Amino acid sequence: MKFARRTVLGGLLAAPALIRSTGARAETRTLKISHQFPGGTIETGDFRDRMARIFARDVSAATNNELAFEIYPGSSLMKTVAQFSALRRGALDISCYPLAYGGGEVPEVNIGLMPCLVSTYEQGMAWKNAAVGQKLTEILDAKGVKILTWVWQAGGMASRAGAIVSPDDSKGLKVRGGSREMDLMLKNAGAIISSVTSEEIYASMQTGTLDAAVTSSTSLISFRLNEISKNVTTGRKGSFWFMFEPLLMSKAVFDSLPAAHQKAIDTVGAKMEAFALENAKADDDKLADIYSKAGVKVGDFTKPALDKWKEIAQATAWADFAKRNESCAALLKLAEAVA
C-alpha cells in the first residue's frame, strides 16, 4: 500500500530507502513496513495493521510527503521471523514485530515474552521510562534496531480440546507458547511443545498437529481461531502471557534520515502508543464475545491458577533466562523491579 507517489527521475530506479533529489528539495523516499498480521484498512481490521497504516499516513503528512510508505501485511514481503534480521541489516525499514521472535539472534529480547513477568498493561507500559526499558533500548540500538512504538498485548489460550486454565490442564497436549521461555514453562507443566508462528496456528490446529495455542487476544480474533476451537481462556482478567510487540525500525535507515524526518517518526511513533493500548484492551473483551457467538466455551484465568503458573515460570523460564548471560540476568532484575 502506498501513501504517496514514488517519483522516478531520468528513467532511473532507485533502491528502497534511497533519496532522490531535484536540487530544490528531497523527493519522496519510500520506506517499507512489513508485519505478519492480516491486512485491512485504517478504519477496520487487526489494530496492528491499522497502527502501521495510521503511522504511515501521519508521518507522510508531517514530512509533506517527503516520506512515503508501502505496507506488506501477512508476511507478504518476507517471512515473519526473518524480519528482525532484515531490520538489523537495513534490508527492511520498519516492522510491527513480536520482539521475542528475535531471541535466536539476541537472547535478551526474549524478555518481551517472559511468562508471568508482566501481569498488567500498566506494568508493561511502565517499562518504557524505567531502567529496564532504557537497558532494552540500549541493547536493541547496539544491534541495529530502534523502538518506535511501545505495544503490549495480553494473551489467551485457544484449545481444540478441553479448557486450559491451570498447569495440569495442559498435560499431554501439543501446545504453542510463542517463545523459548514460554515453552519451558509449558513443557514443565506437562505440555508437548510445538513451535509455530501466529499465522501458522490455524492450519496446525485444523490438521491436529497442534491442540492449543496461547497468543494475543488480537491474533486469536484476526486468525479466526474461533472457527476451530472448542474452548478459549481469555486474558481479560489476567494472564501469564503478555507480549511486547513494538513498532520497530532499522536504526541504520533511521540514522540516514534528516533530523526533521527523524523527529516526525519519533513524534508519531510515541502518539501511536495510546491507540495501541486502547485497542489491545478492547480486543481482550471483544475476544470473549466473538468466541461465545461461535459456540466456543469461554473462560478466564483465575488468580490461584496464575500463581501456579508463576511458580513454574520462575523455576524454569526465569532461571534459564538469567543463566544465558550477564546482560539477561541484569535485564530480568530490572524488570522485576517494575511493580
C-alpha positions as CSV (number, residue, x, y, z in Angstrom):
1,M,0.0,0.0,0.0
2,K,1.4,3.4,-0.9
3,F,0.7,6.6,0.9
4,A,2.4,8.9,-1.6
5,R,3.6,8.5,-5.2
6,R,7.1,7.4,-5.7
7,T,8.9,9.6,-8.3
8,V,11.4,8.2,-10.8
9,L,13.8,10.7,-12.4
10,G,15.6,10.3,-15.7
11,G,14.3,6.7,-16.1
12,L,16.4,5.5,-13.2
13,L,15.0,3.3,-10.5
14,A,16.4,3.7,-7.0
15,A,16.8,1.1,-4.4
16,P,14.4,1.2,-1.3
17,A,15.2,4.0,1.1
18,L,17.4,5.9,-1.4
19,I,16.8,9.7,-1.5
20,R,16.5,11.3,-4.9
21,S,16.9,15.0,-5.3
22,T,15.7,17.5,-7.8
23,G,18.0,20.2,-6.4
24,A,15.1,22.1,-5.0
25,R,14.2,19.7,-2.2
26,A,14.3,16.0,-1.5
27,E,11.8,14.0,-3.4
28,T,9.7,11.2,-2.0
29,R,11.6,8.4,-0.2
30,T,9.6,5.3,0.2
31,L,10.0,3.0,3.2
32,K,8.6,-0.5,3.6
33,I,6.6,-1.7,6.6
34,S,6.3,-5.4,7.0
35,H,4.3,-7.5,9.5
36,Q,2.8,-10.9,9.9
37,F,-0.8,-9.9,10.7
38,P,-3.8,-9.8,8.4
39,G,-4.2,-6.7,6.3
40,G,-7.1,-4.3,6.4
41,T,-7.7,-0.6,6.2
42,I,-7.1,2.4,8.5
43,E,-10.6,2.1,9.8
44,T,-11.1,-1.7,10.1
45,G,-9.2,-4.9,10.7
46,D,-6.3,-6.0,13.0
47,F,-5.3,-3.0,15.0
48,R,-1.6,-3.7,14.5
49,D,-2.1,-3.3,10.7
50,R,-4.2,-0.2,11.3
51,M,-1.5,1.2,13.5
52,A,1.0,0.7,10.8
53,R,-1.3,2.5,8.3
54,I,-2.1,5.4,10.6
55,F,1.6,5.8,11.4
56,A,2.4,5.9,7.7
57,R,-0.3,8.4,6.9
58,D,0.7,10.7,9.8
59,V,4.4,10.6,9.1
60,S,3.8,11.3,5.4
61,A,1.7,14.3,6.4
62,A,4.2,15.6,8.9
63,T,7.0,15.4,6.3
64,N,5.0,17.0,3.4
65,N,5.0,13.6,1.7
66,E,8.8,13.5,1.5
67,L,8.5,10.2,3.3
68,A,6.0,7.6,1.8
69,F,5.3,4.0,2.9
70,E,4.5,0.7,1.4
71,I,2.8,-1.8,3.8
72,Y,3.1,-5.5,3.4
73,P,0.8,-7.4,5.8
74,G,0.6,-11.2,6.3
75,S,4.4,-11.6,5.9
76,S,3.9,-11.0,2.2
77,L,7.3,-9.2,1.8
78,M,9.4,-11.7,3.9
79,K,8.9,-14.4,6.4
80,T,7.9,-13.5,9.9
81,V,11.0,-14.4,12.0
82,A,13.4,-13.1,9.3
83,Q,12.1,-9.5,9.7
84,F,14.2,-8.9,12.8
85,S,17.5,-9.8,11.0
86,A,16.4,-7.7,8.0
87,L,15.9,-4.7,10.3
88,R,19.3,-5.2,11.8
89,R,20.9,-5.3,8.3
90,G,18.9,-2.3,7.0
91,A,17.2,-4.7,4.4
92,L,13.8,-3.8,5.9
93,D,12.8,-0.4,7.1
94,I,10.0,-0.9,9.7
95,S,8.1,-3.8,11.2
96,C,5.4,-4.4,13.8
97,Y,7.2,-7.3,15.4
98,P,6.7,-9.7,18.3
99,L,10.1,-9.0,19.8
100,A,10.7,-12.4,21.3
101,Y,10.8,-13.8,17.8
102,G,14.3,-12.3,17.6
103,G,15.6,-14.3,20.5
104,G,17.6,-16.6,18.3
105,E,19.9,-13.7,17.4
106,V,19.6,-11.5,20.5
107,P,18.7,-13.6,23.6
108,E,17.9,-10.5,25.7
109,V,14.8,-9.7,23.6
110,N,13.1,-12.9,24.9
111,I,12.3,-10.8,28.0
112,G,9.5,-9.4,25.8
113,L,7.5,-12.7,26.3
114,M,8.6,-13.9,29.7
115,P,5.8,-15.8,31.4
116,C,4.3,-14.2,34.4
117,L,6.8,-11.3,34.4
118,V,4.3,-8.7,33.2
119,S,0.7,-9.1,34.5
120,T,-0.9,-5.8,33.5
121,Y,-0.8,-3.3,30.7
122,E,0.2,-0.6,33.1
123,Q,3.2,-2.6,34.3
124,G,4.3,-3.3,30.8
125,M,4.0,0.3,29.6
126,A,5.9,1.4,32.7
127,W,9.0,-0.3,31.3
128,K,9.5,2.4,28.7
129,N,10.7,5.0,31.2
130,A,12.1,2.6,33.8
131,A,15.6,1.2,33.9
132,V,14.6,-2.0,32.2
133,G,13.2,-0.1,29.2
134,Q,16.3,2.1,29.0
135,K,18.5,-1.0,29.1
136,L,16.4,-2.9,26.5
137,T,16.6,0.2,24.2
138,E,20.3,0.3,24.5
139,I,20.7,-3.3,23.6
140,L,18.5,-3.0,20.6
141,D,20.2,0.2,19.4
142,A,23.5,-1.6,19.6
143,K,22.1,-4.4,17.5
144,G,20.8,-2.0,14.8
145,V,17.1,-1.8,15.8
146,K,15.1,1.2,17.1
147,I,11.9,1.1,19.1
148,L,9.3,3.5,17.7
149,T,6.1,2.5,19.5
150,W,5.8,0.5,22.7
151,V,3.0,-2.0,22.3
152,W,2.0,-4.7,24.9
153,Q,-0.7,-7.3,24.4
154,A,-2.4,-9.7,26.8
155,G,-2.9,-13.2,25.6
156,G,-5.3,-16.1,25.9
157,M,-5.4,-19.8,25.2
158,A,-7.5,-21.3,22.4
159,S,-7.9,-25.1,22.5
160,R,-9.5,-27.7,20.3
161,A,-9.6,-29.9,23.4
162,G,-10.6,-29.0,27.0
163,A,-10.2,-25.6,28.6
164,I,-6.7,-24.7,29.8
165,V,-6.7,-22.6,32.9
166,S,-4.2,-24.2,35.3
167,P,-0.9,-26.0,34.5
168,D,-2.5,-29.5,34.9
169,D,-4.9,-28.8,32.1
170,S,-2.1,-28.7,29.6
171,K,-0.7,-32.2,30.3
172,G,-0.2,-34.3,27.2
173,L,-1.5,-31.6,24.8
174,K,0.5,-30.2,21.9
175,V,0.8,-26.5,22.7
176,R,2.2,-23.4,21.1
177,G,3.8,-21.0,23.5
178,G,5.5,-18.4,21.3
179,S,8.9,-18.1,22.9
180,R,11.7,-20.2,24.4
181,E,10.8,-19.1,27.9
182,M,7.0,-19.7,27.4
183,D,7.8,-23.1,26.0
184,L,10.0,-24.0,29.0
185,M,7.1,-23.2,31.4
186,L,4.5,-25.1,29.4
187,K,6.8,-28.2,29.0
188,N,7.4,-28.3,32.7
189,A,3.6,-28.3,33.2
190,G,3.4,-31.4,31.0
191,A,2.6,-29.9,27.6
192,I,4.2,-31.1,24.3
193,I,5.8,-28.1,22.7
194,S,5.1,-27.1,19.1
195,S,6.9,-24.0,17.7
196,V,4.8,-22.2,15.1
197,T,4.3,-18.5,14.4
198,S,0.9,-16.9,14.9
199,E,-0.2,-17.1,11.2
200,E,0.6,-20.9,11.3
201,I,-1.6,-21.7,14.2
202,Y,-4.9,-22.1,12.3
203,A,-3.6,-24.7,9.9
204,S,-1.7,-26.6,12.7
205,M,-4.9,-26.8,14.9
206,Q,-7.0,-27.7,11.9
207,T,-4.8,-30.7,11.0
208,G,-4.4,-31.8,14.6
209,T,-0.7,-31.2,14.8
210,L,-1.5,-28.6,17.5
211,D,-4.1,-29.0,20.2
212,A,-3.8,-25.5,21.8
213,A,-2.1,-22.2,21.4
214,V,-1.5,-19.1,23.5
215,T,-1.3,-15.9,21.6
216,S,-2.5,-12.3,21.9
217,S,-6.3,-11.6,22.0
218,T,-5.9,-9.7,18.7
219,S,-4.3,-12.7,17.0
220,L,-6.9,-15.1,18.4
221,I,-9.5,-12.9,16.7
222,S,-7.7,-12.0,13.5
223,F,-6.6,-15.5,12.7
224,R,-10.1,-16.8,13.2
225,L,-9.2,-19.5,15.7
226,N,-12.8,-19.4,16.9
227,E,-13.7,-21.5,13.8
228,I,-11.7,-24.5,15.0
229,S,-11.6,-24.1,18.8
230,K,-13.8,-25.7,21.5
231,N,-12.5,-23.7,24.4
232,V,-10.8,-20.4,24.9
233,T,-9.3,-18.9,28.1
234,T,-9.2,-15.1,27.8
235,G,-6.6,-12.7,29.3
236,R,-9.2,-10.1,30.3
237,K,-8.9,-10.8,34.0
238,G,-5.2,-11.6,34.0
239,S,-2.8,-13.8,32.1
240,F,0.6,-15.4,32.3
241,W,1.1,-14.2,28.6
242,F,1.9,-10.6,28.0
243,M,3.9,-9.9,24.8
244,F,5.9,-6.9,23.8
245,E,5.0,-6.3,20.1
246,P,6.6,-2.9,19.3
247,L,6.8,-1.0,16.0
248,L,10.5,-1.3,15.2
249,M,12.7,0.5,12.7
250,S,16.1,-0.2,11.2
251,K,18.5,2.1,13.1
252,A,20.7,2.4,10.0
253,V,17.7,3.6,8.0
254,F,16.6,6.0,10.8
255,D,20.0,7.4,11.1
256,S,20.2,8.1,7.4
257,L,17.2,10.4,7.5
258,P,17.4,14.2,8.0
259,A,16.7,15.5,11.5
260,A,13.2,16.7,10.6
261,H,12.1,13.3,9.3
262,Q,13.6,11.6,12.4
263,K,11.6,14.0,14.6
264,A,8.4,13.2,12.7
265,I,8.9,9.5,13.1
266,D,9.6,9.8,16.8
267,T,6.6,12.0,17.4
268,V,4.1,9.9,15.5
269,G,5.6,6.7,16.9
270,A,5.0,7.9,20.5
271,K,1.5,9.1,19.7
272,M,0.6,5.6,18.5
273,E,1.1,4.1,21.9
274,A,-2.3,5.4,23.2
275,F,-4.0,3.9,20.1
276,A,-2.3,0.5,20.6
277,L,-3.1,0.3,24.3
278,E,-6.8,1.2,23.9
279,N,-7.2,-1.4,21.1
280,A,-5.3,-4.1,22.8
281,K,-7.6,-3.8,25.9
282,A,-10.7,-3.6,23.7
283,D,-9.7,-6.9,22.0
284,D,-9.4,-8.7,25.3
285,D,-13.2,-8.1,25.8
286,K,-14.1,-8.4,22.1
287,L,-12.5,-11.9,22.1
288,A,-15.0,-13.3,24.6
289,D,-17.9,-12.0,22.6
290,I,-16.7,-13.4,19.3
291,Y,-15.9,-16.8,20.6
292,S,-19.1,-17.1,22.6
293,K,-21.2,-16.3,19.5
294,A,-19.2,-19.0,17.6
295,G,-20.3,-21.6,20.2
296,V,-16.9,-21.8,21.9
297,K,-16.8,-22.2,25.7
298,V,-15.3,-19.1,27.2
299,G,-13.4,-19.0,30.5
300,D,-10.8,-16.8,32.3
301,F,-7.6,-17.4,34.2
302,T,-8.0,-17.4,37.9
303,K,-5.6,-16.0,40.5
304,P,-4.9,-19.4,42.1
305,A,-4.1,-20.8,38.6
306,L,-1.9,-17.8,37.7
307,D,0.0,-18.3,41.0
308,K,0.7,-21.9,40.0
309,W,1.9,-20.8,36.6
310,K,4.2,-18.2,38.1
311,E,5.8,-20.8,40.4
312,I,6.7,-22.9,37.4
313,A,7.8,-19.9,35.3
314,Q,10.2,-18.7,38.0
315,A,11.8,-22.1,38.4
316,T,12.1,-22.7,34.7
317,A,11.9,-19.8,32.3
318,W,13.2,-17.1,34.6
319,A,16.1,-19.2,35.8
320,D,17.0,-20.3,32.3
321,F,16.9,-16.7,31.0
322,A,19.1,-15.4,33.9
323,K,21.7,-18.1,33.2
324,R,22.1,-17.2,29.5
325,N,24.4,-14.3,30.1
326,E,25.1,-11.4,32.5
327,S,23.0,-9.0,30.3
328,C,20.0,-11.2,30.5
329,A,20.3,-11.6,34.3
330,A,20.6,-7.8,34.8
331,L,17.6,-7.2,32.5
332,L,15.4,-9.6,34.4
333,K,16.3,-8.0,37.7
334,L,15.4,-4.6,36.3
335,A,12.1,-5.9,35.0
336,E,11.2,-7.5,38.4
337,A,11.7,-4.1,40.0
338,V,8.8,-2.6,38.0
339,A,5.6,-3.2,40.1
